[in-house]
Amino acid sequence: MHDLLSVTHSVDLNSSGGIMTAAATDEKRESIGRAIGRIASGVYVVTVKHDGVPDGMLTTWIAQAGFEPPMLSLAVKNDRPVLQTLKKGAPFVVNVLSKKNMDIFKSFARPHTEGLNRFEGLSVDMERAAAAVFPDAIAYMACQVHDLVAAGDHSLVIGEIVDGAGLNIEDEAMVHLRKNGFQY
């Protein structure tokens, strides 16, 4: 017979107060991940200037966040270098990608490497806004960071849209669905 006081287990309670095993919590996480992964997202390149040098990142975690003034939210993983530039009041641009923008997608899908010029070989307009605009994208929105909110392993950047335009609005938007909501 085991001495119950000498046995230690990590226990999670389910919503009805019952005990869930580690296997059940793994199963629940997997189930939640499948559900989250089915949230359809557009595909975007967010651009900034860091010390006058163009930089950017590929993202799918953007949503409209307000009408007046027009605002959007952008989730950025806390270890992403571009987050250092996205301080309150800082400008950034959201470029909405289409299925025709595979060249832009591929350039920004590559892992971050110091000194890598992701803009090389791409058509870029550096005059239209405070950061790079891709004239071949569906649209762009020039934004200013309104607020930053801690959100676990990500930061939520709230941006006020100060300018923008449809560029190739007849193009079909690139859409991203994930198999697992706990991975990009």
N, CA, C and O atoms as a DFTB+ gen file, in Angstrom:
736 C
 N C O
     1  1       0.838      -1.184       0.000
     2  2       0.000       0.000       0.000
     3  2       0.881       1.245       0.000
     4  3       1.881       1.302       0.715
     5  1       0.510       2.240      -0.800
     6  2       1.285       3.475      -0.896
     7  2       0.881       4.446       0.197
     8  3      -0.285       4.537       0.581
     9  1       1.855       5.153       0.675
    10  2       1.589       6.228       1.613
    11  2       1.147       7.431       0.786
    12  3       1.973       8.022       0.090
    13  1      -0.111       7.807       0.838
    14  2      -0.650       8.877       0.007
    15  2       0.024      10.215       0.258
    16  3       0.070      11.055      -0.641
    17  1       0.543      10.431       1.447
    18  2       1.192      11.700       1.738
    19  2       2.550      11.822       1.072
    20  3       3.053      12.931       0.897
    21  1       3.157      10.693       0.697
    22  2       4.483      10.755       0.092
    23  2       4.429      10.809      -1.437
    24  3       5.466      10.968      -2.081
    25  1       3.261      10.680      -2.013
    26  2       3.115      10.721      -3.459
    27  2       2.736      12.142      -3.880
    28  3       1.756      12.702      -3.389
    29  1       3.518      12.715      -4.788
    30  2       3.264      14.077      -5.250
    31  2       2.881      14.039      -6.724
    32  3       3.568      13.418      -7.535
    33  1       1.794      14.697      -7.061
    34  2       1.338      14.791      -8.449
    35  2       0.972      16.236      -8.758
    36  3       0.447      16.961      -7.913
    37  1       1.261      16.628      -9.977
    38  2       0.789      17.914     -10.461
    39  2      -0.620      17.687     -10.986
    40  3      -0.845      16.785     -11.794
    41  1      -1.562      18.493     -10.538
    42  2      -2.952      18.274     -10.899
    43  2      -3.555      19.560     -11.460
    44  3      -3.341      20.645     -10.920
    45  1      -4.302      19.427     -12.539
    46  2      -5.070      20.536     -13.088
    47  2      -6.537      20.206     -12.914
    48  3      -6.944      19.052     -13.047
    49  1      -7.329      21.221     -12.615
    50  2      -8.763      21.015     -12.480
    51  2      -9.447      21.447     -13.765
    52  3      -9.088      22.465     -14.356
    53  1     -10.436      20.669     -14.197
    54  2     -11.196      21.088     -15.371
    55  2     -12.262      22.093     -14.948
    56  3     -12.361      22.424     -13.766
    57  1     -13.052      22.576     -15.883
    58  2     -14.013      23.641     -15.591
    59  2     -15.080      23.235     -14.578
    60  3     -15.675      24.099     -13.934
    61  1     -15.329      21.946     -14.429
    62  2     -16.322      21.514     -13.445
    63  2     -15.672      21.109     -12.130
    64  3     -16.340      20.543     -11.264
    65  1     -14.374      21.390     -11.963
    66  2     -13.699      21.102     -10.705
    67  2     -13.106      19.713     -10.631
    68  3     -12.497      19.364      -9.620
    69  1     -13.264      18.904     -11.674
    70  2     -12.691      17.559     -11.682
    71  2     -11.210      17.592     -12.005
    72  3     -10.700      18.592     -12.510
    73  1     -10.527      16.509     -11.717
    74  2      -9.090      16.432     -11.966
    75  2      -8.843      16.012     -13.408
    76  3      -9.466      15.073     -13.903
    77  1      -7.915      16.723     -14.091
    78  2      -7.520      16.372     -15.448
    79  2      -6.114      15.800     -15.406
    80  3      -5.235      16.356     -14.747
    81  1      -5.897      14.707     -16.096
    82  2      -4.561      14.119     -16.172
    83  2      -3.705      14.912     -17.147
    84  3      -4.223      15.732     -17.905
    85  1      -2.387      14.672     -17.131
    86  2      -1.485      15.342     -18.070
    87  2      -1.896      15.027     -19.503
    88  3      -1.849      15.897     -20.372
    89  1      -2.302      13.775     -19.748
    90  2      -2.738      13.384     -21.094
    91  2      -3.974      14.180     -21.504
    92  3      -4.097      14.598     -22.655
    93  1      -4.888      14.387     -20.556
    94  2      -6.104      15.147     -20.858
    95  2      -5.772      16.604     -21.146
    96  3      -6.368      17.207     -22.038
    97  1      -4.827      17.181     -20.402
    98  2      -4.473      18.577     -20.664
    99  2      -3.764      18.701     -22.006
   100  3      -3.970      19.685     -22.716
   101  1      -2.927      17.720     -22.372
   102  2      -2.290      17.720     -23.693
   103  2      -3.343      17.610     -24.788
   104  3      -3.271      18.288     -25.813
   105  1      -4.322      16.742     -24.549
   106  2      -5.414      16.546     -25.506
   107  2      -6.226      17.836     -25.663
   108  3      -6.589      18.222     -26.774
   109  1      -6.502      18.491     -24.543
   110  2      -7.268      19.736     -24.577
   111  2      -6.480      20.821     -25.322
   112  3      -7.048      21.553     -26.132
   113  1      -5.171      20.926     -25.046
   114  2      -4.339      21.921     -25.730
   115  2      -4.340      21.655     -27.237
   116  3      -4.439      22.586     -28.035
   117  1      -4.229      20.385     -27.619
   118  2      -4.245      20.024     -29.039
   119  2      -5.579      20.414     -29.676
   120  3      -5.614      20.930     -30.793
   121  1      -6.666      20.165     -28.961
   122  2      -7.993      20.506     -29.456
   123  2      -8.145      22.023     -29.608
   124  3      -8.674      22.506     -30.609
   125  1      -7.679      22.761     -28.611
   126  2      -7.726      24.223     -28.674
   127  2      -6.866      24.719     -29.834
   128  3      -7.272      25.622     -30.565
   129  1      -5.684      24.134     -30.005
   130  2      -4.778      24.517     -31.089
   131  2      -5.402      24.328     -32.459
   132  3      -5.245      25.171     -33.342
   133  1      -6.119      23.207     -32.637
   134  2      -6.796      22.975     -33.920
   135  2      -7.861      24.048     -34.160
   136  3      -8.013      24.542     -35.277
   137  1      -8.593      24.400     -33.107
   138  2      -9.645      25.415     -33.245
   139  2      -9.050      26.788     -33.568
   140  3      -9.520      27.472     -34.478
   141  1      -8.024      27.186     -32.826
   142  2      -7.391      28.490     -33.065
   143  2      -6.819      28.553     -34.479
   144  3      -6.914      29.582     -35.147
   145  1      -6.231      27.460     -34.927
   146  2      -5.612      27.415     -36.249
   147  2      -6.581      27.651     -37.390
   148  3      -6.163      27.998     -38.495
   149  1      -7.856      27.469     -37.143
   150  2      -8.858      27.669     -38.198
   151  2      -9.323      29.114     -38.294
   152  3     -10.186      29.431     -39.112
   153  1      -8.765      29.995     -37.472
   154  2      -9.075      31.415     -37.612
   155  2      -8.365      31.908     -38.872
   156  3      -7.136      31.948     -38.928
   157  1      -9.138      32.276     -39.866
   158  2      -8.557      32.750     -41.129
   159  2      -7.935      34.127     -40.925
   160  3      -8.511      34.994     -40.268
   161  1      -6.763      34.308     -41.493
   162  2      -6.045      35.577     -41.364
   163  2      -5.576      36.037     -42.731
   164  3      -5.257      35.222     -43.596
   165  1      -5.536      37.338     -42.916
   166  2      -4.868      37.886     -44.083
   167  2      -3.370      37.740     -43.883
   168  3      -2.915      37.347     -42.809
   169  1      -2.607      38.058     -44.916
   170  2      -1.143      38.009     -44.837
   171  2      -0.635      39.422     -45.135
   172  3      -1.035      40.050     -46.116
   173  1       0.244      39.898     -44.276
   174  2       0.686      41.286     -44.321
   175  2       2.197      41.376     -44.144
   176  3       2.819      40.483     -43.569
   177  1       2.778      42.461     -44.643
   178  2       4.144      42.820     -44.284
   179  2       4.059      44.176     -43.595
   180  3       3.595      45.159     -44.172
   181  1       4.519      44.204     -42.349
   182  2       4.590      45.442     -41.577
   183  2       5.987      46.004     -41.767
   184  3       6.975      45.301     -41.557
   185  1       6.074      47.271     -42.164
   186  2       7.376      47.889     -42.387
   187  2       7.590      49.048     -41.421
   188  3       6.649      49.729     -41.012
   189  1       8.846      49.248     -41.075
   190  2       9.276      50.328     -40.186
   191  2      10.609      50.850     -40.704
   192  3      11.193      50.288     -41.630
   193  1      11.075      51.917     -40.101
   194  2      12.453      52.357     -40.313
   195  2      13.134      52.303     -38.957
   196  3      12.660      52.898     -37.990
   197  1      14.236      51.592     -38.893
   198  2      15.012      51.471     -37.660
   199  2      16.318      52.220     -37.878
   200  3      17.169      51.782     -38.651
   201  1      16.475      53.353     -37.193
   202  2      17.643      54.222     -37.398
   203  2      17.808      54.589     -38.874
   204  3      18.923      54.621     -39.395
   205  1      16.675      54.867     -39.543
   206  2      16.697      55.277     -40.942
   207  2      16.799      54.149     -41.950
   208  3      16.728      54.386     -43.156
   209  1      16.964      52.916     -41.470
   210  2      17.108      51.755     -42.353
   211  2      15.776      51.005     -42.414
   212  3      15.202      50.693     -41.370
   213  1      15.275      50.709     -43.618
   214  2      14.011      49.972     -43.729
   215  2      14.114      48.579     -43.116
   216  3      15.120      47.888     -43.276
   217  1      13.067      48.182     -42.419
   218  2      12.979      46.850     -41.830
   219  2      11.519      46.436     -41.914
   220  3      10.648      47.267     -42.172
   221  1      11.255      45.181     -41.701
   222  2       9.880      44.722     -41.756
   223  2       9.743      43.285     -41.331
   224  3      10.728      42.583     -41.105
   225  1       8.491      42.858     -41.226
   226  2       8.210      41.476     -40.843
   227  2       6.914      41.017     -41.489
   228  3       5.995      41.803     -41.720
   229  1       6.869      39.729     -41.774
   230  2       5.663      39.079     -42.267
   231  2       4.784      38.773     -41.064
   232  3       5.284      38.331     -40.029
   233  1       3.490      39.001     -41.185
   234  2       2.585      38.698     -40.084
   235  2       1.198      38.342     -40.615
   236  3       0.825      38.698     -41.733
   237  1       0.458      37.636     -39.783
   238  2      -0.941      37.342     -40.094
   239  2      -1.856      37.803     -38.960
   240  3      -3.078      37.703     -39.066
   241  1      -1.276      38.296     -37.897
   242  2      -2.051      38.638     -36.700
   243  2      -2.381      40.122     -36.651
   244  3      -1.861      40.857     -35.812
   245  1      -3.247      40.552     -37.555
   246  2      -3.704      41.941     -37.621
   247  2      -5.225      41.931     -37.702
   248  3      -5.816      41.087     -38.375
   249  1      -5.855      42.883     -37.004
   250  2      -7.312      43.019     -37.063
   251  2      -7.689      44.487     -36.916
   252  3      -6.995      45.249     -36.243
   253  1      -8.787      44.876     -37.546
   254  2      -9.314      46.220     -37.334
   255  2      -9.717      46.326     -35.876
   256  3     -10.263      45.381     -35.309
   257  1      -9.446      47.487     -35.260
   258  2      -9.723      47.638     -33.833
   259  2     -10.593      48.851     -33.516
   260  3     -10.942      49.052     -32.353
   261  1     -10.952      49.659     -34.499
   262  2     -11.798      50.811     -34.226
   263  2     -12.169      51.556     -35.494
   264  3     -11.478      51.476     -36.510
   265  1     -13.305      52.301     -35.411
   266  2     -13.772      53.116     -36.533
   267  2     -13.291      54.565     -36.412
   268  3     -12.706      55.102     -37.353
   269  1     -13.532      55.197     -35.268
   270  2     -13.208      56.617     -35.062
   271  2     -12.350      56.786     -33.832
   272  3     -12.858      56.658     -32.718
   273  1     -11.105      57.060     -33.982
   274  2     -10.369      57.087     -35.234
   275  2     -10.151      55.669     -35.753
   276  3     -10.252      54.713     -34.984
   277  1      -9.854      55.515     -37.044
   278  2      -9.607      54.164     -37.563
   279  2      -8.351      53.577     -36.908
   280  3      -7.290      54.200     -36.897
   281  1      -8.499      52.366     -36.366
   282  2      -7.390      51.729     -35.658
   283  2      -7.306      50.264     -36.027
   284  3      -8.270      49.661     -36.497
   285  1      -6.110      49.701     -35.800
   286  2      -5.922      48.268     -35.973
   287  2      -5.063      47.742     -34.834
   288  3      -4.382      48.497     -34.140
   289  1      -5.115      46.434     -34.664
   290  2      -4.264      45.785     -33.665
   291  2      -3.328      44.833     -34.394
   292  3      -3.690      44.214     -35.395
   293  1      -2.130      44.737     -33.868
   294  2      -1.077      43.913     -34.443
   295  2      -0.396      43.185     -33.300
   296  3       0.092      43.824     -32.367
   297  1      -0.352      41.854     -33.352
   298  2       0.346      41.077     -32.323
   299  2       1.760      40.779     -32.810
   300  3       1.951      40.281     -33.919
   301  1       2.753      41.090     -31.967
   302  2       4.161      40.888     -32.309
   303  2       4.816      40.081     -31.196
   304  3       4.720      40.443     -30.023
   305  1       5.482      38.986     -31.561
   306  2       6.186      38.183     -30.562
   307  2       7.252      39.048     -29.895
   308  3       7.951      39.814     -30.559
   309  1       7.367      38.916     -28.589
   310  2       8.228      39.803     -27.811
   311  2       9.694      39.774     -28.210
   312  3      10.413      40.739     -27.952
   313  1      10.158      38.693     -28.832
   314  2      11.577      38.629     -29.212
   315  2      11.838      39.095     -30.648
   316  3      12.965      38.981     -31.130
   317  1      10.828      39.611     -31.333
   318  2      11.021      40.091     -32.709
   319  2      11.754      41.427     -32.694
   320  3      11.346      42.337     -31.973
   321  1      12.833      41.568     -33.478
   322  2      13.600      42.820     -33.501
   323  2      12.763      44.047     -33.866
   324  3      13.023      45.138     -33.359
   325  1      11.766      43.887     -34.735
   326  2      10.961      45.028     -35.173
   327  2      10.187      45.650     -34.004
   328  3       9.829      46.826     -34.062
   329  1       9.926      44.883     -32.956
   330  2       9.177      45.406     -31.808
   331  2       9.929      46.547     -31.126
   332  3       9.305      47.434     -30.543
   333  1      11.251      46.535     -31.190
   334  2      12.047      47.605     -30.577
   335  2      11.753      48.963     -31.218
   336  3      11.923      50.001     -30.578
   337  1      11.318      48.958     -32.462
   338  2      11.004      50.196     -33.185
   339  2       9.570      50.650     -32.932
   340  3       9.262      51.834     -33.072
   341  1       8.699      49.728     -32.563
   342  2       7.275      50.039     -32.419
   343  2       6.958      50.589     -31.028
   344  3       6.274      49.941     -30.235
   345  1       7.455      51.771     -30.746
   346  2       7.191      52.465     -29.482
   347  2       6.057      53.460     -29.696
   348  3       5.747      53.821     -30.831
   349  1       5.439      53.903     -28.602
   350  2       4.313      54.834     -28.693
   351  2       4.678      56.037     -29.566
   352  3       5.704      56.682     -29.349
   353  1       3.831      56.330     -30.552
   354  2       4.035      57.446     -31.466
   355  2       4.816      57.093     -32.720
   356  3       4.853      57.887     -33.660
   357  1       5.442      55.919     -32.758
   358  2       6.278      55.529     -33.904
   359  2       5.417      55.188     -35.122
   360  3       4.339      54.610     -34.984
   361  1       5.902      55.551     -36.317
   362  2       5.173      55.207     -37.537
   363  2       5.490      53.781     -38.002
   364  3       6.587      53.267     -37.781
   365  1       4.510      53.162     -38.646
   366  2       4.710      51.881     -39.319
   367  2       3.692      51.771     -40.436
   368  3       2.700      52.499     -40.464
   369  1       3.947      50.851     -41.359
   370  2       3.051      50.652     -42.497
   371  2       2.643      49.187     -42.551
   372  3       3.470      48.292     -42.373
   373  1       1.361      48.954     -42.797
   374  2       0.840      47.605     -43.023
   375  2       0.565      47.476     -44.514
   376  3      -0.231      48.233     -45.069
   377  1       1.223      46.515     -45.166
   378  2       1.013      46.208     -46.580
   379  2       0.180      44.933     -46.660
   380  3       0.584      43.899     -46.127
   381  1      -0.974      44.993     -47.317
   382  2      -1.874      43.846     -47.453
   383  2      -1.464      43.065     -48.701
   384  3      -1.502      43.597     -49.810
   385  1      -1.073      41.801     -48.517
   386  2      -0.571      41.002     -49.641
   387  2      -1.686      40.262     -50.374
   388  3      -2.695      39.870     -49.788
   389  1      -1.466      40.085     -51.671
   390  2      -2.367      39.285     -52.499
   391  2      -1.674      37.982     -52.874
   392  3      -0.493      37.783     -52.590
   393  1      -2.423      37.110     -53.509
   394  2      -1.847      35.847     -53.986
   395  2      -0.769      36.093     -55.035
   396  3       0.071      35.224     -55.269
   397  1      -0.781      37.267     -55.670
   398  2       0.231      37.610     -56.675
   399  2       1.547      38.078     -56.040
   400  3       2.547      38.231     -56.742
   401  1       1.556      38.305     -54.732
   402  2       2.729      38.873     -54.051
   403  2       3.652      37.823     -53.447
   404  3       4.213      38.040     -52.373
   405  1       3.818      36.689     -54.122
   406  2       4.671      35.623     -53.583
   407  2       6.122      36.064     -53.433
   408  3       6.820      35.571     -52.547
   409  1       6.592      36.978     -54.277
   410  2       7.972      37.461     -54.142
   411  2       8.164      38.200     -52.816
   412  3       9.165      38.000     -52.129
   413  1       7.207      39.047     -52.463
   414  2       7.269      39.768     -51.183
   415  2       7.147      38.772     -50.036
   416  3       7.915      38.822     -49.075
   417  1       6.173      37.865     -50.144
   418  2       5.959      36.852     -49.108
   419  2       7.237      36.057     -48.847
   420  3       7.660      35.919     -47.699
   421  1       7.847      35.538     -49.904
   422  2       9.050      34.705     -49.750
   423  2      10.205      35.483     -49.134
   424  3      10.950      34.946     -48.315
   425  1      10.355      36.734     -49.521
   426  2      11.449      37.540     -48.983
   427  2      11.297      37.764     -47.480
   428  3      12.285      37.740     -46.746
   429  1      10.074      37.980     -47.023
   430  2       9.853      38.263     -45.603
   431  2       9.565      37.010     -44.783
   432  3       9.531      37.080     -43.555
   433  1       9.357      35.869     -45.431
   434  2       9.156      34.606     -44.708
   435  2      10.483      34.019     -44.233
   436  3      10.506      33.152     -43.360
   437  1      11.591      34.495     -44.814
   438  2      12.907      33.993     -44.394
   439  2      13.187      34.411     -42.954
   440  3      12.770      35.486     -42.523
   441  1      13.899      33.554     -42.204
   442  2      14.242      33.911     -40.817
   443  2      15.074      35.193     -40.761
   444  3      15.845      35.494     -41.672
   445  1      14.899      35.934     -39.674
   446  2      15.660      37.178     -39.483
   447  2      17.145      36.870     -39.388
   448  3      17.572      36.036     -38.590
   449  1      17.914      37.548     -40.205
   450  2      19.369      37.424     -40.187
   451  2      19.943      38.829     -40.228
   452  3      19.565      39.635     -41.079
   453  1      20.856      39.124     -39.311
   454  2      21.484      40.447     -39.274
   455  2      22.096      40.769     -40.633
   456  3      22.828      39.956     -41.197
   457  1      21.797      41.949     -41.156
   458  2      22.366      42.387     -42.427
   459  2      21.593      41.946     -43.661
   460  3      21.913      42.381     -44.768
   461  1      20.583      41.095     -43.503
   462  2      19.784      40.633     -44.638
   463  2      18.894      41.772     -45.138
   464  3      18.159      42.373     -44.354
   465  1      18.955      42.068     -46.422
   466  2      18.112      43.097     -47.020
   467  2      16.902      42.424     -47.651
   468  3      16.972      41.944     -48.783
   469  1      15.804      42.390     -46.927
   470  2      14.584      41.738     -47.407
   471  2      13.932      42.499     -48.561
   472  3      13.092      41.942     -49.267
   473  1      14.304      43.753     -48.758
   474  2      13.696      44.588     -49.788
   475  2      14.390      44.451     -51.140
   476  3      13.867      44.906     -52.157
   477  1      15.558      43.830     -51.152
   478  2      16.347      43.706     -52.381
   479  2      15.554      42.985     -53.472
   480  3      15.016      41.899     -53.255
   481  1      15.495      43.612     -54.647
   482  2      14.813      43.020     -55.790
   483  2      13.312      43.247     -55.816
   484  3      12.646      42.829     -56.763
   485  1      12.761      43.904     -54.791
   486  2      11.321      44.153     -54.731
   487  2      11.022      45.596     -55.127
   488  3      11.836      46.493     -54.911
   489  1       9.845      45.804     -55.707
   490  2       9.388      47.155     -56.009
   491  2       8.914      47.792     -54.699
   492  3       7.980      47.302     -54.065
   493  1       9.572      48.895     -54.300
   494  2       9.287      49.527     -53.013
   495  2       9.166      51.038     -53.202
   496  3       9.978      51.653     -53.893
   497  1       8.151      51.625     -52.583
   498  2       7.972      53.076     -52.575
   499  2       8.326      53.575     -51.175
   500  3       7.609      53.295     -50.215
   501  1       9.428      54.310     -51.061
   502  2       9.881      54.827     -49.767
   503  2       9.405      56.266     -49.536
   504  3       9.690      56.847     -48.489
   505  1       8.685      56.843     -50.500
   506  2       8.269      58.245     -50.402
   507  2       6.814      58.407     -49.956
   508  3       6.457      59.446     -49.401
   509  1       5.990      57.421     -50.184
   510  2       4.549      57.533     -49.945
   511  2       4.198      57.638     -48.459
   512  3       3.221      58.292     -48.094
   513  1       4.997      56.990     -47.604
   514  2       4.702      56.952     -46.166
   515  2       6.020      56.949     -45.393
   516  3       7.097      56.991     -45.988
   517  1       5.928      56.898     -44.078
   518  2       7.118      56.937     -43.217
   519  2       7.924      55.643     -43.256
   520  3       9.047      55.596     -42.752
   521  1       7.363      54.598     -43.847
   522  2       8.065      53.315     -44.012
   523  2       7.682      52.754     -45.382
   524  3       6.861      53.333     -46.092
   525  1       8.278      51.635     -45.738
   526  2       8.130      51.078     -47.088
   527  2       6.692      50.685     -47.425
   528  3       5.987      50.065     -46.629
   529  1       6.289      51.070     -48.631
   530  2       5.010      50.656     -49.215
   531  2       5.350      49.820     -50.442
   532  3       6.202      50.200     -51.244
   533  1       4.678      48.676     -50.584
   534  2       4.858      47.829     -51.762
   535  2       3.754      48.174     -52.765
   536  3       2.592      47.838     -52.531
   537  1       4.091      48.837     -53.879
   538  2       3.078      49.243     -54.857
   539  2       2.302      48.076     -55.459
   540  3       1.202      48.273     -55.975
   541  1       2.854      46.865     -55.403
   542  2       2.171      45.694     -55.958
   543  2       1.215      45.037     -54.961
   544  3       0.505      44.098     -55.321
   545  1       1.185      45.516     -53.712
   546  2       0.280      44.962     -52.698
   547  2      -1.156      45.390     -52.999
   548  3      -1.389      46.271     -53.826
   549  1      -2.109      44.763     -52.326
   550  2      -3.521      45.131     -52.496
   551  2      -3.773      46.538     -51.971
   552  3      -4.453      47.340     -52.610
   553  1      -3.217      46.826     -50.800
   554  2      -3.448      48.109     -50.138
   555  2      -2.345      48.335     -49.120
   556  3      -1.574      47.432     -48.795
   557  1      -2.289      49.564     -48.626
   558  2      -1.385      49.852     -47.516
   559  2      -2.106      50.758     -46.531
   560  3      -3.024      51.490     -46.900
   561  1      -1.684      50.703     -45.280
   562  2      -2.176      51.591     -44.238
   563  2      -0.975      52.136     -43.489
   564  3      -0.201      51.374     -42.910
   565  1      -0.816      53.449     -43.497
   566  2       0.232      54.101     -42.716
   567  2      -0.336      54.331     -41.319
   568  3      -1.415      54.903     -41.164
   569  1       0.392      53.887     -40.320
   570  2      -0.111      53.917     -38.945
   571  2       0.871      54.600     -38.008
   572  3       2.043      54.801     -38.328
   573  1       0.352      54.946     -36.846
   574  2       1.168      55.475     -35.766
   575  2       0.799      54.679     -34.521
   576  3      -0.379      54.478     -34.229
   577  1       1.827      54.223     -33.783
   578  2       1.571      53.429     -32.580
   579  2       0.817      54.293     -31.572
   580  3       1.300      55.343     -31.148
   581  1      -0.371      53.833     -31.199
   582  2      -1.215      54.516     -30.220
   583  2      -0.961      53.958     -28.823
   584  3      -0.944      54.698     -27.840
   585  1      -0.765      52.639     -28.749
   586  2      -0.552      52.000     -27.446
   587  2       0.066      50.627     -27.644
   588  3      -0.014      50.046     -28.726
   589  1       0.677      50.122     -26.596
   590  2       1.214      48.757     -26.559
   591  2       0.648      48.069     -25.327
   592  3       0.589      48.655     -24.246
   593  1       0.232      46.823     -25.502
   594  2      -0.361      46.062     -24.412
   595  2       0.353      44.723     -24.317
   596  3       0.515      44.032     -25.323
   597  1       0.782      44.351     -23.114
   598  2       1.405      43.044     -22.909
   599  2       0.344      41.967     -23.114
   600  3      -0.771      42.073     -22.603
   601  1       0.705      40.930     -23.866
   602  2      -0.231      39.830     -24.143
   603  2       0.542      38.513     -24.109
   604  3       0.686      37.846     -25.134
   605  1       1.036      38.143     -22.935
   606  2       1.796      36.899     -22.796
   607  2       3.111      36.971     -23.535
   608  3       3.912      37.874     -23.297
   609  1       3.345      36.017     -24.440
   610  2       4.603      35.982     -25.188
   611  2       4.597      36.933     -26.389
   612  3       5.557      36.967     -27.160
   613  1       3.533      37.693     -26.545
   614  2       3.411      38.695     -27.605
   615  2       3.083      40.058     -26.988
   616  3       2.695      40.150     -25.824
   617  1       3.243      41.094     -27.780
   618  2       2.770      42.431     -27.422
   619  2       1.731      42.823     -28.454
   620  3       1.891      42.566     -29.648
   621  1       0.679      43.438     -27.987
   622  2      -0.370      43.916     -28.874
   623  2      -0.092      45.388     -29.159
   624  3      -0.110      46.224     -28.256
   625  1       0.163      45.687     -30.417
   626  2       0.421      47.057     -30.852
   627  2      -0.901      47.604     -31.381
   628  3      -1.480      47.050     -32.316
   629  1      -1.373      48.690     -30.781
   630  2      -2.581      49.346     -31.256
   631  2      -2.126      50.526     -32.104
   632  3      -1.447      51.429     -31.616
   633  1      -2.505      50.511     -33.372
   634  2      -2.070      51.557     -34.286
   635  2      -3.227      52.362     -34.823
   636  3      -4.258      51.813     -35.212
   637  1      -3.048      53.675     -34.841
   638  2      -4.029      54.547     -35.486
   639  2      -3.655      54.662     -36.956
   640  3      -2.512      54.974     -37.291
   641  1      -4.617      54.409     -37.826
   642  2      -4.385      54.487     -39.272
   643  2      -4.509      55.954     -39.676
   644  3      -5.589      56.538     -39.584
   645  1      -3.399      56.550     -40.124
   646  2      -3.371      57.978     -40.452
   647  2      -3.429      58.239     -41.958
   648  3      -3.688      59.362     -42.391
   649  1      -3.187      57.195     -42.745
   650  2      -3.247      57.318     -44.201
   651  2      -3.353      55.906     -44.768
   652  3      -3.110      54.926     -44.064
   653  1      -3.707      55.813     -46.011
   654  2      -3.785      54.502     -46.641
   655  2      -4.463      54.604     -47.983
   656  3      -5.077      55.618     -48.315
   657  1      -4.341      53.538     -48.750
   658  2      -4.973      53.520     -50.069
   659  2      -5.053      52.093     -50.580
   660  3      -4.220      51.243     -50.265
   661  1      -6.091      51.858     -51.387
   662  2      -6.156      50.629     -52.154
   663  2      -5.238      50.790     -53.351
   664  3      -5.306      51.803     -54.047
   665  1      -4.398      49.831     -53.598
   666  2      -3.441      49.914     -54.703
   667  2      -3.826      48.983     -55.843
   668  3      -3.858      49.388     -57.005
   669  1      -4.111      47.756     -55.507
   670  2      -4.510      46.727     -56.482
   671  2      -5.691      45.970     -55.882
   672  3      -5.627      44.762     -55.658
   673  1      -6.767      46.707     -55.629
   674  2      -7.867      46.164     -54.832
   675  2      -8.649      45.041     -55.511
   676  3      -9.431      44.355     -54.852
   677  1      -8.457      44.843     -56.795
   678  2      -9.133      43.745     -57.487
   679  2      -8.408      42.412     -57.287
   680  3      -8.973      41.354     -57.565
   681  1      -7.159      42.457     -56.807
   682  2      -6.396      41.222     -56.579
   683  2      -6.997      40.436     -55.419
   684  3      -7.590      41.014     -54.507
   685  1      -6.839      39.122     -55.461
   686  2      -7.368      38.257     -54.408
   687  2      -6.402      38.218     -53.227
   688  3      -5.206      37.977     -53.394
   689  1      -6.933      38.457     -52.046
   690  2      -6.112      38.491     -50.833
   691  2      -5.485      37.136     -50.541
   692  3      -6.101      36.091     -50.749
   693  1      -4.255      37.173     -50.058
   694  2      -3.594      35.969     -49.569
   695  2      -4.187      35.676     -48.188
   696  3      -4.263      36.567     -47.343
   697  1      -4.604      34.439     -47.962
   698  2      -5.230      34.043     -46.698
   699  2      -4.428      32.911     -46.084
   700  3      -3.934      32.026     -46.784
   701  1      -4.306      32.953     -44.756
   702  2      -3.514      31.954     -44.033
   703  2      -4.394      31.212     -43.035
   704  3      -5.069      31.827     -42.209
   705  1      -4.382      29.878     -43.119
   706  2      -5.004      29.000     -42.128
   707  2      -3.902      28.100     -41.591
   708  3      -3.057      27.625     -42.350
   709  1      -3.911      27.868     -40.290
   710  2      -2.867      27.043     -39.683
   711  2      -3.455      25.710     -39.231
   712  3      -4.641      25.617     -38.916
   713  1      -2.614      24.687     -39.205
   714  2      -3.039      23.383     -38.687
   715  2      -3.083      23.407     -37.170
   716  3      -3.877      22.700     -36.549
   717  1      -2.214      24.236     -36.572
   718  2      -2.090      24.286     -35.125
   719  2      -1.996      25.745     -34.699
   720  3      -1.093      26.463     -35.126
   721  1      -2.914      26.178     -33.870
   722  2      -2.944      27.557     -33.417
   723  2      -1.823      27.938     -32.473
   724  3      -1.724      29.101     -32.081
   725  1      -0.973      26.991     -32.094
   726  2       0.162      27.288     -31.223
   727  2       1.464      27.382     -32.004
   728  3       2.545      27.404     -31.415
   729  1       1.366      27.438     -33.323
   730  2       2.527      27.617     -34.196
   731  2       2.132      28.598     -35.289
   732  3       0.955      28.736     -35.623
   733  1       3.139      29.283     -35.846
   734  2       2.844      30.193     -36.952
   735  2       2.567      29.366     -38.187
   736  3       2.291      29.920     -39.251
